[in-house]
Amino acid sequence: MANTHTSKIVLNVELDENRIPEKLTWSAQDGGITNEEAKAMMLSVWDSKNQESLRIDLWTKDMPVDEMKLFFHQTLVSMSDTFNRATQDEKMTATMKDFCDYFAEKLDLKK
């Protein structure tokens, strides 16, 4: 039997009295990350039994809209890279990248 290793990623969400996120921190011991602060996060998991994606999208109340736009753009670009690595579907990856360029252009993100 092969040796296995368990790696843990911890997400902490500090809420105000109205349960609105005020502070997000995360830790990943294997990555050398301890209580690193973040302004936003998106977590998706695949439920194979129900054939559906489940997600948690959180951002702090002081996350600026201009940073949220950049966060979304960079996340979309990363998703297209991940899609390519997972599927090797070059044609759809190129289409996704075209959309990312369009998204950035429409939001004036490219400098």
N, C-alpha and C positions, 0 to 999 in steps of 0.2 A: 504494500500500500504506500502511495506517495505521501510525503510530508506536505501538510497544508499550513497555510498561514491565514489568519483572520486579520483584516485591516478595518479600522473603525474611522468613520467620518462623523463628527459631532456638529450639529447645528443648534445654536442657542438664539432664541427670540425673546427679547425683552419688550414687554407690552406696557402701554400706558393704561390709565384707568378705564378707557374705552376699548381696550384690547387692540389698539393700533400699534404696529411695530415702531418702537423708538430706537432700538439697537439690535443689530444682527451680528453675531460672531460665529466663526467656525474654526474647527480644529481637525487636523489630519496628521496624526503622529508619524505615520510613514513618510509623509511629505515634509515634515519638519514645521508644520503650521500649528500654532497654538493661539487660540482666541483672537484670530485675525478679524478685524472689523470689516463689515461690508455694508453697503447702502441698499443693495437689492440682491435677490437670488431667485433662480428658477430651478426647480427640481422635477424631473420627469422619471417615472418608473413604468415599466411595462407589466401589466397584469395579463399573463398568458392565458390563464383560465377563462377570463371574460373577454379576451382579445381587445383590451382597451388601454389607453395611456392614462395614467393618473398623475396629477401634478400639484405642486405647491409653488405659488408665485407670491413672493413677499417683497416689499420695499419699505424703507423707513419713511416717516412723514417728512423728513428733511431731504429726501432724494430730489435733486433738481431735475426738472423736465428735460433740459438739454442733455444731462448725463443719462437719463432714462432712454432717450433716443439713441445715444451712442451704445448703451448697453444692449438694446434690442438689435441694433445693426451688427455689433460684434457677435452676439449670440446667433443670429441668422447665418453669418459667415461661418462660424464654428460648426453649426448644425450641417451646413452643406459639406464641409470638410469631413465630418463624421459620417454623413450619409455616403460619401464617396468611399471612405475606408471600409465601411460595412457592406456596401453593395457592389462596388466597382462599376457603378452605372455612370459612365462619363457624360452621357448625353443629358441625363436629368440633373447631374451635378452642375453642368454648364448652365442649364436653365435656372437652377437655383442661384448660382453666382450672378447671372444676369439680373435676377430680381433683387439681389443684395445691392448691386450697383444702382439700380433704379431707385430703391428705397433710400440709399445714401444721397443720391442726386436730388430727389424730391424733398428731403429733409435738410438739404444744404450741409451735409456732413463731410463731404470731400473738400479738402482745402488745397 
